[in-house]
Amino acid sequence: MNQPTTAPTESDPRRIVRCANCSAENIVGATRCRECDTHLYVVCRHCGRSNARALRNCAGCEKRLGGSLWKRRFRRIFRRVDPVTVIVGVIVLLVLLLLLLNHQRSSVPPQTDQPTVSE
């Protein structure tokens, strides 16, 4: 039986590219995400093929795309962190470190160079 063919629409999963940054749906012909303006495609440095940014390996040569696994995980963890929060966290850690060092200095008795006299 022949099934009627329909023209692809924007909601058709074959015509959608998901943004690797914000997961927004974009039309296949777009080069940048309509929500966050991130590039949707990356060119493989080994074979030159254009691949969706969400892919880890090239569809042509199957070699790894982009940076290392550590870079990807670091970006995934810290992409939603507010810079002000990071600065405040670093300041709090430095203050705690200074308090700890100051406490250690005050708890150590001073050493004297004079010999002790025993009875």
N, C-alpha and C positions, 0 to 999 in steps of 0.2 A: 504494500500500500504506500502510496505517496502521501507524505505529510506536507501540509502547506508551509512554505518558508516565509518567515517574517523578517522584516528589516531589523537589524540590530538597534536596540535602544540604549539609552544611557544606563538603565538598570540591568542590562544583559551582562552576566558575569564574564563573558568572553571579550567584552569591550571596556572592562574596568581594570585600572592599575591602582593598587593600594600604595599609599605613601608609606615608606619605611619609617618615617619620623613620627607622623601623627595618625596613621591608619585611615586617612580620609580616602574616599573613592574618587578617582580621576578618570577622565576619558583617555583612551589609549594614545591619541595623538598629542596629548599635552606633554610638555617637557618639564614643567614645574608644578608642584602641588598647589591646588587652588586655595587651600587652607593655610599652610605654613610656608609656602614659597620655596620648599626644598626641591632640589633636582630629583626627578623620578627615575632617571636612568644613569648608569655608570658605564664607562667604556672599559673593556678588559684591556689591561696593559700587555697581555701576552698575545692575543689574537685580534684585538681591535673591535670586537663585536659589542654592540650596545645591549645592555642587560638591565632589567628592572633592579632598582637599588635594594629591594628587599631580598634578592637572591644572595646566597653566600658564595656560590660557585658559578662560573661562566657557563651559559647554556651551550656555547660553541666548543670550547676546549676543556671545560670542567675544572679549570684551575681556580684557585681562591681569588675572590674579588676583594678589593679594598684593603683595609688595615688588618692587623692581627686580631686574634680573638680577645686579647686583653683590651685593646682599644675599643672594640665593640661593646664589651661588658662595661667598661668605664663610662662610655657615652650613655649606655642604657641606664645605668644607675644614677648618673649625675645630670642628665638632660633636663630634669624637671626641678632641680634644686635652685632656689633663689640665691643669687650672689650675695645678697645682704645676709642671709642665713648662714652662708659659708663663712663670711667675714666675722660675724658674731660668734660662731662656733670656734673659730681659730683664736679669737681674743679670749674667750672663756677658757680654752685649753691652756693658753699661755699664762693666764692669771693663776690657774690651778697649779701649773708647774712651778711658778715663782713662789707660791705659798708653800708648796711641798719642799722646795729647796731651802726656803727660809726656816721652816720648821726643823729640818734636819740639822741646820747650822746651830740653832738655838738649843737642841737637845744633846749635842755632843759637848762634854765638859772640856774646858780649855786645857791644853797640855802645858805643863811647866817644864823648864829645862833644869830646875834644881832637883838634886837627888833627895829622896825621902829619907828621913832619919828614923830608924827603928829603935825601940827601947830595949 
